[in-house]
Amino acid sequence: MNRNLRRAILVLAGMMVLSAPAEAQFNLGGKIKNVVKSSAKKVTDKAKNTVSTQVDKIKNAPAEIVSRELGKAEVAAERAMDDAVTKAKKTAEKKVKEGAKKLKDKALYDRTYKPSKKAKKNDPKTADETTPDGHTRTVAQIHAGYEHLPKAYCSPYYENSNWYRMDTEESNNFHNNMRLKVFQAAYKFKNESPIGQYIYAFGDSGDAVPAGYHTIWANMARFASDLKGVTPVAYFLNAKVMLTKFIFGGVQMGKNSSDKMVNSDIYLIDTPANLTRAASDEMERLEELLYSVTPYDVLFQATERMMNGIDNNLSSNPINAAAYFDCAKQGLEYLEAHPGNPKDDAYEQLTRRFNKYDANRVSIMEDAQAASYGKQAMPATVKVDSKTQNAVLAAVKKKFPNMGIQKVVFFDKDWTNAKSQEWPYKIVQRSKLIGVLYKKGNDWILEKFEMIQDTSNNGKTWSKTYRFIGEGGPRIVDYK
């Protein structure tokens, strides 16, 4: 055997030695070593095959070529081993961290905690062994679970009770009111929907946050403490939709005057962006648990409960009906993606049921918008001749046959002309602001429109038809 071929064999033997104890180069612990060994072997086997192929190609070549090519092979082998070590270590650390996170996330379900001594001293509900409707754990167990939530939550819970559902009438009323404020703001026009109120956290933090933000966290905490309860899942659906309204739905939080932290060294709450970032991160964690721990049937029942809420509130509470609609839609999206979904007849029936609500979505949201502003004074109007009044009333009834329009009112006495943007700037159309009135139950509803007439000869004659562009509403008005 010539010297160069012997050298090639030694290179391969060296690589085999390197690949075997690769995990020993990391001081990471048993679990990581197993992952490292598997990951490193895949990479080093590839490197060994590469060098072996190279040796076969050059074993009959002149000595100087063999020497040069083996030098390259040695460098390539060293680089491959370095890559193997780095990739194996990163893969191992990632897998171990992911495993630890999953174990920690499931801890509140896998374990039933007992209240701490401090909790017993400050929270009388730690002695409550009743199981609330739609839950799988007692009040005491749920409150004990609050003590083991991630550090992004305000803790201890008994000193920051507005951030939790405390199973008291006062707490329930607080969160119901905050929920209503969020949805009331969400269903207004975006430039008219500041949340408009700040509530201070309990305890010594003094942090001011927008109304409703506490309730998002309270609902998430409830779900995290009882992942298999229908009611906690319903709270979670509300939290998800409320958070979506803050981020995308036009609910304007304004700037917070506080520069303090939410019980951690992670999130400042002095800006709306930081507020929603903290909640969004926790929401993402809980969504994973919804799919991995919460049974499909429980999510199904919670979604069905949201649809029942639409029916129960359509005529009496339009804002609540719209909120239940949005929550039902969110629940159905989660059901679609849930790994336990059998896509059976019950699921198809629930989907068809929601589609019926969805076909009426515009009306549901318009009623919610009108209710979100409350009853307002009727704006001042101007009188027009009966011929114009009747002509315009007939035109709007024809244009909007399903609105049930009963009256039309005018807000402008004179027409406003619009001219072309090019010389000689001829008149091309004219407009007036009008309002249409119709009834929902005992309430008069007002919607405003810009009524437009076109002309083709500089305003000497006008089209006999009108065009209508929405300008505001619907609004409940005090009309007599």
N, C-alpha and C positions, 0 to 999 in steps of 0.2 A: 504494500500500500504506500503510495507516494505521500510526501509530507503535507501537501495541500489538501489531498482528500481526507487524510487523518484530521487535519484542522477543521474541515467541514463537519466531520462527524462530531468533533468536540463542541463545535458551535451548537449543533442540534442537541447534544447531550446537555449542554449548559442551559439551553432553553427549557428542556424537560425538567431540569432541577428547579429553574426559576418558577415555572408554572405551578409546581406542586405546592411549595410553601408560600405562595403569594399572600395568602390571608394572614400569615404570621407577621407581615410587614405593618399591619394595622393593629393598633392597640384599642380595639373597638368592642370586644366582648363576643360571647358565643353566637348569638343570633346573627350578628353582622358577619362573622367569620364564615358561616355556612353560605351566606349570599355571595360573599367575596369569592369563595372557592368556585362556586358555580359560574359567576360572571367572568372571573379571570381565566378559567379554563377555556371558555368559548373564544376569548380574544387570543390567548396564547396558542391554542390549537391552530388557529388561522395563521398566526405568525410562523409556527413551526412548518406548516404545509408550504408556506411561501418560500422559506429558506430551503426546504427539501427539494422543491421543484427547481430552485435556482442551482442547487448542487448537481442535480441530474443533468442540467443543461451544460455545466462547465467542467464536469469531471474528466473529460477527454481533451480539454483545451490546453494550450501552452501554459506553463507554470506562471508566467507573469500575469496572464489574463485571469487565471484561477485566483491568484493572490488578490488582485484588484477587486474582483467580483465578490470574493468572500469578505473582503473589508466592507464593502457596501452592505452585504447581507448581515454582518455583525451589527452595523449601525442601525439597520432596519429592525433587527431583532431587539436591540436595546430600546428603540423608540416604541416598538410594539408592546414590550413589557411595561414600559412607563405608562403607556396609554391604558394597558390592562389594569394596572394598579389603580390609576386615577378613576377610571370608569367603574371598576368594581367597588371602590370605596364609596363613590357617590351613589351608586345604585343601592348599596347596602344601607347607607345612612338614610336614604329616602324611604326605602321599604320599612325599615325599623321605625322611623318617625311616623309614617302613615299608619303602621300597625298600632303604635302607641296612641295616636290620635283617635283611631277608631275605638280602641278599648276605653279611652277616657270619655269619648262622646256617648258611648253606650252605658256608661257607669250608672247614670241616673235611672236607667231602666233595669239593668241587671242587678242592682243593689237597692235595697230599701233602707234608707238612712233613718236614724233616730235624731231627734232635736238635741242640740247642744245645751249645756247648762245655761249659757247666756240667753239663748233663744227661749228656753222655758221661763226665764226670769222676765223677759221683755215682751213675749208674745203669748197671750192666753190661749190662742188657737193650737198651740202645741199639745194641748190636752184633748183636742177634738178628734175623736176616733170615728166620726161619721164619714161616709163616702158620699161626696156630692153627686148630684144627678149627672150621668154621662161620664163619670170618672172611673178609674180602676184603682185609685189609691185614696186613703183617708186624708182628711185635711191636715192632720199631724204629719203624715208621711210627705205630703206635698210641700209643706212649709219646711220640713227638714231637708228636702231636696233643694230648696232655695239656697241653702247654705253651701251647696256644692256646685253651683253654676260657674261658668267661666268668669274670669276677673273683669270682663267688660261690663258685667252687670253691677249696679250700685249695691254695695254690701256694707255692713250686714243688712239684710232685708228688713229687719224689725226697726231699724233706724231710718230707713228710706222707703217707707211703706207705700208711697204713691207710685213707686216703680214696680209694684207687685199687686196681684189680686190677693187680698187679705181675708176673703171669706166673711166680710161684714157688710151690712147694708150700706154703710158709708162708703166703703171701698167700691162696691158694685155701682152705686149711683155716680161716683166720681168718674169711673172708667166709661160708663154708659154715656155720660155727658160729654166726655172728651172725644169719644168715638163719633158722636153726633156732630161735634164741632168740625172734625176733620172732613167728614163727608159733606157737611153743609158748605164748607169752603170749596171743596173739590168740585161740586156741581155748579158753581157759579162760573161766569166768564173768567178767563185766566187773569185778566188785568183787574179783576174785582174780587180776588179771593185770598187776601192775606188772612192767616189764621186768626190774627187780631187779639191774641191773648197769651200771656206768659204765666205759667204756674211754677212756683218755687218748689224745689225738692224738699222732702222732709229731712231732718237731721241737720248737721252743721255745715253742709257743703255750700248752701246758698246759691246753687246753680240755677239760673233761669233758662227754661226751655219752652218751645212752642207748645201750646195746648195740644193734647193728643199724643205727644211723643212719649210721655210716660206709659200710655196705654199700649203702645206698640211693644215696649219692653215687657210690660206686665203680661201681655198675651203670650209673648215668646217664652217667658219664664214659666208660665203655666204649662205650656206644651212640653218644654224641656223636662219638667218634673213629672209628667204623666203622658208618655208618648203613645199610649194605647187607648186613651180616653176619647170618646166622641166629642165631648164638650171642649177639652183642650185643643183638639184638632180644629174645631170651629173657631176658637179664639185665634189659633195660628193663621187660619185663612183670613180672618179680619186683619190681623197684624200685617200680613203680606200685602193685602190690598191697600191698607192705610199707608204703608211705607211707599208703595208704588205711587199713591196720590201725592205724597210729599216730593218724590223725585221727578215724576213725569206728569202728574195730574194737575199741575197749576196751583197747588197749595203753596202760597208764599210764606216762608217762615220769618223773613226779616233777619236782621243781625242781632245776635244775642250780646248783651253787655258784659257777660261773664267771661273770664279767662281762666276759670278753674277747670279741673278735670273731673270726669265721671268715674270716680273711685278707682282709678288705675293710672298707670303711666303711659297709656296708649293713645287715648283720644281726647283731645281738647274739644269742648263743645261751644267754642266761641263763634263758630261759623256754621251755616246750614250744611255745607259740604261735609264737615267733620261729623256733624250729627248723623247724617244719613249714611256715611261711610261705616261708622261703628255698627249701626243697626243692620246694614246690608251684609257685612261680614258674618254676623251672627245668624242672619236669616239664611245665608248660604249653607252654614253648618247644619242648621235645623232641617233644611230641605233634604240633605243627605240622610238624616235620621228618619224623615218621613217615608223615604223610599226603602230604607233598610230595616227599620224597626216597626213602624206603624203598620198594622195589618190593612190590607186593601179594603176589607169590609168596613173597617172603622172610618176610613177616609170616605168611602161610599156613603155611609150614614151621615157624616158631617156635611157632605155636599148636598145630599137630599134635604137636610135640615135647612140649608141656605135657600133652596128652591121653595120650601114651605114658607120661609120668611117672605119671599116675594109675594106669594098669594095672600098672606096674612096682612100685608101692609100696603098693597096697591091702592086701595081706596082711602085708607086712614092716615098713612104716613109715607108720602111719596119719596122722601129722602131715604128712609129706611128701606123701602122697596128697591130703590136703585142700588143701595149699598149691598143688599142681599143678592141682587143680580150680579154685581161685580164679584162678590165672594163665590157665588155658584159657578161663575165662569172660571174663576181661578181653581176651584176645587175640581172641576171637570178636566182642566188642563193637567193637574197633578194625577188624576185618575188615569188619564190617557197614557202617561209616562210611567205609572207605577208598575214595577216588575210582577206584582201579583195580579194584574188585571187579566181576567180570563176572556175578555171581549165577548161576554155571554149576552143573553137576551136582556137581563136586568140592566146591564151597562148600556145596551142599545136603547132601551126604553128611557133611561135617565137622560141620555143624549137627545133623544127626540123630544122629551119634555122640555129640556133647556132650549132647544131650537125654536119651540113655540114662543117662549119668552123673548128670545133673540129677535124674532120677527117683529116684535112690538117694542124693540129697544129704544127707538127714537122717541116714542111717546113716553116711555118710562123715564128717560133722562130729561125730557122737557118738563114733565111734571115735577121732577126732583129739582130742576133749576128754578122753576117758579116758586116752589116751596122754600128753597134755600134763601131767597130774598125776603120772604115774609110778605104780608099785605102792605102795599105802599099806597100813598095818596095818588089819586088820579091826576096825571099831568094836565095843565091848562090846554084847552083846545080852542079852535076858531070855527066859526059858522061858515057854511058854504050853502049855495042854493040847492034846492031839493033835487033838481035835475042832475047836478054833478054828484050829489050824495048817492042817489039811486044808481047812477051809472057805475060809480066806483064800487059800491057794494055788490052789484051784479058781477063786476069784473073779478073781485077777490074771491067771491063764492065759486066762480067758475075755475079760477086758478088753483084754489085750495079747497076742493069739494069735501074733504074728509075732516076739516077742522071744526065744522059746526059753527061757522061765523054768523053772528047775529047782527052786529053793528059795525060801522066804520066811522072813525073820527079823524079830524084833520088838525095838524099842529102848525102848518104853514098857510098863511092867507094867500101869499103870492108865490108864483112859480120862480124857481131859480134856473136861469138859462146856463147851458154848457156849450162852449164854442170849440171849434176844431183848433188844433195846435199850430196849424199852418195858415199863413196869410191867404185870403183876406179874413180869416178867423170867423167863418160863418157859424151861425147857431145850428147845432146838430141835435140837441135834445133839451128837455126841461124836466124838472123834478119837484116833488113835494113830499114832505114827511107825513105819513098817515099812520093810523093805528087800527087794528082789527080787534074786536071783542067777541069772546065766546065764553061759555060757562063750563066749569068742571065742578059738579056737585052744586054747592051754594055760592061758589066763588066765581067772580068775573076775572077772566084772564085777558091781559093786554099783550099784543105783540106789535112791534113797530116795523114799518116797511118804507123804503124809499120808492115812491111811485114815479115811474119814468115814462115820458112820451117822446117819441122820435119825430123828426122832421127832415124832409129831403129838399126843402127850398127855403132855407134860411128863416124858418119860423113863420112863414106866411100861411102855411096849412100844417096840421098836425095829424099824426096817425090816430086812427079811431080805437086802437088797442093800447093797453098799458103793460109795462113790465114792472115787476116787483122784486126788490132786493131787501132781504132781512136786515134790520138795523138794531134789533134789541128785543129781548124777551125770551120766553114768556115771563110775565110778571102778574102776580095776584094784585088786583087794584081795588080800591074802595070806590066802586062805580055805582052811581044811583041814577 
